[in-house]
Amino acid sequence: MNLKNYVIIMQEKIFKQKFINYWDNIDKKIFSCFIILFLLGLFFSFSSTSSLAGERLNKDYYFFFSKHLFFTFIALIIMILISIIETSLLKKAIMPLFTISFIFLALVPFFGIEVKGAKRWLDLYFFRLQPIEILKPFFILVTVKILTLKNIQNSQIKYFLSFLLLSLVIILLIDQPDLGQSILLIGCWIATVFISGVSMIYLFTFFSIFLIFLSSLLYLMPEKFGYIINRLISFVDPSKGDKFQSSSALDAIKLGGLKGQGMGEGILKDNVPEAHTDYIIAIISEEYGSIISTIIVFIFLYISFRIIKNCLKLDDQLIKISLCGLSALLIFQTFIHVSVNTNLIPTTGMTLPFLSYGGSSLIGSAILAGVILNYTKNRSYLYD
């Protein structure tokens, strides 16, 4: 055996051993749930976008599905790569990655694309990037990093610094405007700092500041933020506003019943704009039944259950609080999406992680999944 062949054989053995170690240490149940959600997203993307592309936009029936397939493939690679790298290296990369995503978000007011009165996207030529989708998991991780800094561990200034970081992101989101993502991040921030052990007095103070700030915006700039009041009024009293989208989604869920109308038989995707992003759970319920929608929600809940179960055995405060914050992000976003679709809260334009159409949403979900898998590896054997 010559030296070249020997080197190749040794490299193959090393690669095989690394793969075995990775697979032995990964939480296979969480990993399987993420894979199932990605695959379900592909299936429902084909079901919900084929008629939209073919009949309304005069494009190939597989136009949206092909794009969703491409971004799913990219998202899976991102998820696996993040889950593979050393945890210590991932911790060091969080701040630079957050900074890059924050810069992208800050560029939106200057170079963003306006769609239906909202400027939330950057045109990167090959696709439109919505920076907040990428920033959300990194925001949680940076917030935890601030809360666990050793230099200010016993000081209340850490809560002020994390609130300052939240405020900077919220200001950029409100300018777009994007109230839904703002509420989501505020809820996740509250959950994260609560888990870290903050006094309820501080939480009440921060929440009061936010309400005063929001009220001031509504009063001083009604031409830009008056839509918030209009949505609240139409939600409380449907006769005083346009509730076509939310009413149509709720009617579609009722029409689907337990078993659904059958694949391709739903009408919501043809009647409501952007239904394949903001109302995907209603489309699923209409065509496949509420049983399937309930199973999907239970998958998200099971992922959160597994995450919390891992946290109970951890000593590393940064990883423990990070996992709780990421779990809150996943569950809050899921339930906001479901609540909008079932007309429990006003319309927010929130995607469903892993399942809604959109490259930015899929990549953001992949980052969240990758970090969760990374932070739970080497520990799952304790709970099986």
C-alpha positions as CSV (number, residue, x, y, z in Angstrom):
1,M,0.0,0.0,0.0
2,N,1.5,3.3,-1.1
3,L,1.4,6.4,1.1
4,K,-1.3,8.2,-0.9
5,N,-3.8,5.3,-0.4
6,Y,-2.9,5.0,3.2
7,V,-3.6,8.7,3.8
8,I,-7.0,8.3,2.0
9,I,-7.9,5.3,4.1
10,M,-7.0,7.1,7.3
11,Q,-9.0,10.2,6.3
12,E,-12.0,8.0,5.6
13,K,-11.7,6.3,9.0
14,I,-11.3,9.7,10.8
15,F,-14.4,11.0,8.9
16,K,-16.4,7.9,9.7
17,Q,-15.4,8.1,13.4
18,K,-16.4,11.8,13.6
19,F,-19.7,11.0,12.0
20,I,-20.3,8.2,14.5
21,N,-19.4,10.5,17.4
22,Y,-21.7,13.2,16.1
23,W,-24.6,10.8,15.6
24,D,-24.0,9.2,19.1
25,N,-24.0,12.5,20.8
26,I,-26.8,14.3,19.0
27,D,-30.3,14.4,20.5
28,K,-31.9,12.1,17.8
29,K,-35.5,12.9,18.9
30,I,-35.1,16.6,18.5
31,F,-33.1,16.1,15.2
32,S,-35.9,13.8,13.8
33,C,-38.5,16.4,14.7
34,F,-36.7,19.1,12.9
35,I,-36.3,16.9,9.8
36,I,-40.0,16.0,9.9
37,L,-40.9,19.7,10.0
38,F,-38.7,20.6,7.1
39,L,-40.2,17.7,5.0
40,L,-43.7,18.7,6.0
41,G,-42.9,22.2,4.9
42,L,-41.8,20.9,1.5
43,F,-45.0,18.9,1.1
44,F,-47.4,21.6,2.1
45,S,-45.4,24.2,0.0
46,F,-46.2,22.1,-3.1
47,S,-49.9,21.8,-2.1
48,S,-50.3,25.5,-1.3
49,T,-48.4,27.2,-4.1
50,S,-48.9,25.2,-7.2
51,S,-52.2,26.8,-8.2
52,L,-50.9,30.2,-7.2
53,A,-48.0,29.9,-9.5
54,G,-49.8,28.3,-12.4
55,E,-53.2,30.0,-12.5
56,R,-52.7,33.5,-11.0
57,L,-49.0,34.3,-11.8
58,N,-48.7,32.4,-15.1
59,K,-45.6,30.7,-14.0
60,D,-44.5,27.0,-13.9
61,Y,-46.6,25.1,-11.4
62,Y,-43.3,24.1,-9.6
63,F,-42.0,27.7,-9.4
64,F,-42.6,28.3,-5.7
65,F,-42.0,24.7,-4.8
66,S,-38.6,24.7,-6.5
67,K,-37.5,27.8,-4.6
68,H,-38.8,26.3,-1.3
69,L,-36.9,23.0,-2.1
70,F,-33.7,25.0,-2.8
71,F,-33.9,26.9,0.5
72,T,-34.9,23.8,2.4
73,F,-31.7,22.2,1.1
74,I,-29.6,25.2,2.1
75,A,-31.4,25.3,5.5
76,L,-30.6,21.7,6.2
77,I,-26.9,22.2,5.5
78,I,-26.9,25.3,7.8
79,M,-28.6,23.4,10.6
80,I,-26.2,20.4,10.3
81,L,-23.1,22.6,10.1
82,I,-24.1,24.6,13.2
83,S,-24.8,21.5,15.1
84,I,-21.5,19.9,14.2
85,I,-19.1,22.7,15.1
86,E,-17.5,22.8,18.6
87,T,-19.8,24.5,21.1
88,S,-16.9,26.7,22.3
89,L,-16.4,27.9,18.7
90,L,-20.1,28.6,18.3
91,K,-20.2,30.7,21.4
92,K,-17.4,32.9,20.0
93,A,-19.1,33.2,16.7
94,I,-22.4,34.4,18.1
95,M,-21.4,38.1,18.6
96,P,-19.9,38.6,15.1
97,L,-22.9,36.9,13.5
98,F,-25.4,39.0,15.5
99,T,-23.5,42.1,14.5
100,I,-23.7,41.2,10.8
101,S,-27.4,40.5,11.0
102,F,-28.0,43.7,12.9
103,I,-26.2,45.7,10.3
104,F,-28.4,44.1,7.6
105,L,-31.5,45.1,9.7
106,A,-30.1,48.7,10.0
107,L,-29.7,48.9,6.2
108,V,-33.4,48.2,5.6
109,P,-34.7,51.8,6.1
110,F,-32.1,53.0,3.5
111,F,-31.9,50.2,0.9
112,G,-35.0,48.1,1.7
113,I,-37.8,47.1,-0.6
114,E,-41.3,48.3,0.2
115,V,-44.1,45.8,-0.2
116,K,-47.7,46.7,0.6
117,G,-46.6,49.7,2.7
118,A,-43.9,47.8,4.7
119,K,-40.2,48.0,4.1
120,R,-38.7,44.8,5.6
121,W,-36.6,43.2,2.9
122,L,-33.2,43.7,1.3
123,D,-32.8,42.8,-2.4
124,L,-29.7,40.6,-2.6
125,Y,-30.4,39.9,-6.4
126,F,-30.7,36.1,-6.0
127,F,-33.3,36.4,-3.2
128,R,-35.0,38.9,-0.9
129,L,-33.6,38.7,2.6
130,Q,-35.7,39.6,5.6
131,P,-32.9,40.4,8.2
132,I,-35.1,40.0,11.3
133,E,-35.7,36.3,10.5
134,I,-31.9,35.8,10.7
135,L,-31.4,38.1,13.7
136,K,-34.0,36.6,16.0
137,P,-32.0,33.5,17.3
138,F,-28.8,35.5,17.5
139,F,-30.7,38.2,19.5
140,I,-31.6,35.6,22.1
141,L,-28.1,34.3,22.3
142,V,-26.5,37.7,22.6
143,T,-29.1,38.6,25.3
144,V,-28.1,35.5,27.3
145,K,-24.4,36.4,26.8
146,I,-25.0,39.8,28.4
147,L,-27.0,38.3,31.2
148,T,-24.2,35.8,32.0
149,L,-21.2,38.1,31.8
150,K,-19.0,37.4,34.8
151,N,-17.9,41.0,35.2
152,I,-21.5,42.2,35.9
153,Q,-22.9,38.9,37.2
154,N,-24.0,40.4,40.5
155,S,-25.0,43.8,39.0
156,Q,-28.4,44.8,37.8
157,I,-26.8,46.7,34.9
158,K,-26.9,43.5,32.8
159,Y,-30.7,43.8,32.6
160,F,-30.4,47.4,31.5
161,L,-27.9,46.5,28.8
162,S,-30.1,43.7,27.5
163,F,-33.1,46.1,27.5
164,L,-31.0,48.6,25.6
165,L,-30.2,45.9,23.0
166,L,-33.9,45.0,22.7
167,S,-34.8,48.7,22.3
168,L,-32.3,49.2,19.4
169,V,-33.9,46.2,17.5
170,I,-37.5,47.3,18.3
171,I,-36.8,50.8,17.1
172,L,-35.7,49.4,13.7
173,L,-38.6,47.0,13.6
174,I,-41.2,49.7,14.4
175,D,-39.8,51.9,11.7
176,Q,-40.5,49.2,9.0
177,P,-43.2,48.8,10.5
178,D,-43.4,45.3,11.9
179,L,-45.4,45.1,15.1
180,G,-45.7,41.3,15.1
181,Q,-41.9,40.6,15.2
182,S,-41.6,43.4,17.8
183,I,-44.1,41.7,20.1
184,L,-42.4,38.3,19.5
185,L,-39.0,39.6,20.5
186,I,-40.3,41.5,23.5
187,G,-42.1,38.3,24.7
188,C,-38.9,36.2,24.2
189,W,-36.8,38.8,26.0
190,I,-39.1,38.8,29.0
191,A,-39.0,35.0,29.1
192,T,-35.2,34.9,28.8
193,V,-34.6,37.5,31.6
194,F,-37.2,35.9,33.8
195,I,-35.5,32.6,33.5
196,S,-32.2,34.3,34.4
197,G,-33.7,35.3,37.8
198,V,-34.6,39.0,37.3
199,S,-36.8,40.7,39.8
200,M,-40.5,41.2,38.8
201,I,-40.1,44.9,39.6
202,Y,-37.6,45.3,36.7
203,L,-39.8,43.4,34.3
204,F,-42.8,45.6,35.2
205,T,-40.7,48.7,34.8
206,F,-39.4,47.6,31.3
207,F,-42.9,46.7,30.2
208,S,-44.3,50.0,31.4
209,I,-41.6,51.9,29.4
210,F,-42.6,49.9,26.3
211,L,-46.3,50.7,26.7
212,I,-45.5,54.4,27.2
213,F,-43.2,54.4,24.1
214,L,-45.8,52.6,22.0
215,S,-48.6,54.9,23.1
216,S,-46.4,57.9,22.3
217,L,-45.8,56.6,18.7
218,L,-49.5,56.1,18.2
219,Y,-50.3,59.6,19.4
220,L,-47.5,61.5,17.7
221,M,-47.3,59.6,14.4
222,P,-50.9,58.4,13.6
223,E,-50.3,58.4,9.9
224,K,-47.6,55.8,10.1
225,F,-48.8,53.7,13.1
226,G,-52.5,54.2,12.9
227,Y,-52.9,50.7,11.3
228,I,-52.2,49.2,14.8
229,I,-55.3,51.0,16.2
230,N,-57.3,50.0,13.1
231,R,-56.4,46.3,13.5
232,L,-57.3,46.4,17.2
233,I,-60.7,48.1,16.5
234,S,-61.5,45.6,13.7
235,F,-60.5,42.7,16.0
236,V,-62.8,43.9,18.8
237,D,-65.6,45.0,16.4
238,P,-65.5,43.3,13.0
239,S,-68.1,45.7,11.6
240,K,-65.7,48.6,11.9
241,G,-62.9,47.1,9.9
242,D,-61.7,44.7,7.3
243,K,-61.3,41.2,8.7
244,F,-61.4,39.4,5.4
245,Q,-58.1,37.5,5.9
246,S,-58.6,36.3,9.4
247,S,-62.3,35.5,8.9
248,S,-61.4,33.5,5.7
249,A,-58.7,31.6,7.6
250,L,-61.1,30.7,10.4
251,D,-63.8,29.7,7.9
252,A,-61.2,27.5,6.1
253,I,-60.4,25.7,9.4
254,K,-64.0,25.1,10.1
255,L,-64.6,23.9,6.6
256,G,-61.7,21.4,6.8
257,G,-63.1,19.8,10.0
258,L,-61.1,16.9,11.4
259,K,-60.2,15.1,8.1
260,G,-60.0,18.0,5.7
261,Q,-61.3,18.6,2.1
262,G,-58.4,16.7,0.5
263,M,-55.1,17.7,-1.2
264,G,-55.6,20.7,-3.5
265,E,-59.3,21.1,-2.7
266,G,-58.9,24.1,-0.4
267,I,-59.9,27.6,-1.5
268,L,-58.1,29.7,1.1
269,K,-54.8,29.7,-0.8
270,D,-56.6,31.2,-3.9
271,N,-58.5,33.9,-2.0
272,V,-56.1,35.3,0.6
273,P,-52.8,37.0,-0.4
274,E,-49.6,35.5,1.1
275,A,-51.7,32.6,2.5
276,H,-48.7,30.2,1.9
277,T,-46.7,32.3,4.4
278,D,-49.0,33.9,7.0
279,Y,-51.8,31.4,6.9
280,I,-50.2,28.0,6.2
281,I,-51.7,26.3,9.2
282,A,-55.2,27.3,8.0
283,I,-54.4,25.9,4.6
284,I,-53.2,22.6,6.2
285,S,-56.4,22.4,8.3
286,E,-58.6,23.1,5.4
287,E,-57.1,20.5,3.1
288,Y,-55.8,17.8,5.6
289,G,-57.9,18.4,8.7
290,S,-57.4,19.8,12.2
291,I,-55.9,16.5,13.3
292,I,-52.8,17.1,11.1
293,S,-52.6,20.7,12.4
294,T,-52.8,19.5,16.0
295,I,-50.0,16.9,15.3
296,I,-47.8,19.6,14.0
297,V,-48.4,21.8,17.0
298,F,-47.6,18.8,19.2
299,I,-44.3,18.3,17.4
300,F,-43.3,21.9,18.3
301,L,-44.4,21.2,21.9
302,Y,-42.4,18.0,22.0
303,I,-39.3,19.7,20.8
304,S,-39.7,22.3,23.6
305,F,-40.3,19.5,26.1
306,R,-37.0,17.7,25.1
307,I,-35.1,21.0,25.3
308,I,-36.4,21.7,28.8
309,K,-35.6,18.1,29.8
310,N,-32.0,18.7,28.7
311,C,-31.8,22.0,30.6
312,L,-32.7,20.3,33.9
313,K,-29.4,18.4,33.8
314,L,-27.1,21.3,32.7
315,D,-24.7,23.2,34.8
316,D,-23.6,25.7,32.2
317,Q,-25.9,28.8,32.8
318,L,-25.2,30.3,29.3
319,I,-26.3,27.1,27.5
320,K,-29.2,26.5,29.9
321,I,-30.7,30.0,29.5
322,S,-30.0,30.0,25.8
323,L,-31.9,26.8,25.3
324,C,-34.9,28.2,27.3
325,G,-34.8,31.4,25.3
326,L,-34.7,29.6,21.9
327,S,-37.5,27.3,23.1
328,A,-39.5,30.4,24.0
329,L,-38.8,31.9,20.5
330,L,-40.0,28.7,18.8
331,I,-43.1,28.2,20.8
332,F,-44.2,31.9,20.9
333,Q,-43.8,32.2,17.2
334,T,-45.8,29.0,16.6
335,F,-48.6,30.1,18.8
336,I,-48.8,33.6,17.5
337,H,-49.1,32.1,14.0
338,V,-51.8,29.7,15.1
339,S,-53.6,32.3,17.1
340,V,-53.8,34.7,14.1
341,N,-55.1,31.8,11.9
342,T,-57.8,31.0,14.4
343,N,-58.7,34.6,15.0
344,L,-57.7,34.7,18.6
345,I,-55.4,37.7,18.2
346,P,-55.2,40.5,15.5
347,T,-53.3,39.9,12.3
348,T,-49.5,40.1,12.7
349,G,-48.1,38.6,9.5
350,M,-46.1,35.9,11.4
351,T,-44.7,32.9,9.6
352,L,-44.8,29.3,11.0
353,P,-41.2,28.1,11.6
354,F,-40.0,25.4,9.1
355,L,-43.4,25.2,7.3
356,S,-44.2,28.6,5.9
357,Y,-42.9,29.6,2.4
358,G,-39.9,31.9,2.4
359,G,-36.1,31.6,2.2
360,S,-35.4,34.0,5.1
361,S,-37.8,32.2,7.4
362,L,-36.3,28.8,6.6
363,I,-32.7,30.0,7.1
364,G,-33.7,31.6,10.4
365,S,-35.4,28.3,11.5
366,A,-32.3,26.4,10.5
367,I,-30.0,28.6,12.6
368,L,-32.4,28.2,15.6
369,A,-32.5,24.4,15.1
370,G,-28.7,24.1,14.6
371,V,-27.9,26.0,17.9
372,I,-30.5,23.8,19.8
373,L,-28.9,20.6,18.4
374,N,-25.4,21.9,19.2
375,Y,-26.3,22.9,22.8
376,T,-28.1,19.6,23.5
377,K,-25.5,17.2,22.0
378,N,-23.4,15.1,24.3
379,R,-26.3,15.2,26.8
380,S,-29.2,13.3,25.2
381,Y,-28.0,9.9,26.4
382,L,-29.0,10.9,29.9
383,Y,-32.7,11.0,29.1
384,D,-33.3,8.0,26.8
